[in-house]
Amino acid sequence: MTVFYLPRQEAPGAGTNSASGLRIGFTVGRALGGAVQRNRMKRRLREAVRLCRPAAASDVDVVINPKKLLLTTDFSAVLNEVTRAFVVIEQKLPRKQQASQS
């Protein structure tokens, strides 16, 4: 799978209704299979994210783009990959943003 992330900056004049914390999205295109296979991929990814979502979430948008292999891969391997992706994202975030979360 490929994981993209982008730290969010607070928009000027956004007020209190602006979203904060971790936002996660999935992109599963038609090339990965029919609707049943694509939905199964999204369900597996949602569960993996639910199980390993970081407690102290930064203001960052994450997009996960799976490969077709996700359907046949053992769930523990998927969980491991998603966990590793969150660890890498936390390490690569600017120190200023991490310090403001503490």
N, C-alpha and C positions, 0 to 999 in steps of 0.2 A: 504494500500500500504506500501511497504518497501522502504526506501530511504537510499542509501549508499553514502558516500562522502569520498574523499581523497584529502587533500591539496597537490598541486603540488609544487615541488621544481624545480628551474631552473637547467636544465642539464648543466654540464660543457661543454663549447665550443658550446652551442646551437646557439649563435648568435642572430640576430634580427628577424629571421623568426619563433622563437618559439611562440606558442600560449599563450596568457595571458587572464586572466579573467575567467569567469564561463563557464564551458563546461557541457552540460547536455545530458544524454543518457537514452534511455528507453529499458527495456528488457520485451518483451511480448512473452512468449513461446506458443507452440502449445497446451499445456494443458489448456490454457485459452479460447480456442474456435477456430473456423475457421478463415480464412483470413479476412473475413468481420468484425467479432467481434474484432479481434486483431487490425486491422487498425482503427476501431472506437475508441478503447481504446487509441491508440497512438495520434489520432487527438484531443481527449478530453484533454489528458495530455499536448500536445504541446500548446493548447490554454490556459490552466490554467497557464502554465509556462510563456507564453508570457504576460499574464495579471498581474502576480505578481512577475516577475523577479526583484531581487534587483538591484537598480541603481548602487551602489558602489560594484561591484562584485569583490570578491577575486579570487586568482588563485586556483581554486578548481574544481575537477571533481565530478559530481553528477550523480548517476544512480538511476532511479526510476523504481521499480518493482511492477506493479499493481496487484491487486487481481481481480477475476472475478466479484466481486460486483461493480466494477467501471462502468460497463455498465448500471446498474439499479440505481445507486446513483445519486441524484440531483447534477447538475453541481456546484451549490454554495457550496455544501459540499466538492466536489473535489477541488475547488478553495481554500477553507479554509484549507484543509489538505496540499496542496502544499505550501501555504503561511506559514503555521506553520512549515513545514519542513525547509524552507529557513531561518526562524527566528532562529530555533534551530541550524542549521549549522553555522550561523553567530555568535551565542553565544559560540559555542564550538571550533571555530577556535582559534589557538594560538594567544595570544595578540600581539606577535611580528609581525605576518603577518597582523593583522588588523591595527597596527600602521603604517606599511609601506604603506598601502593604503591611509592613510590620508594625 
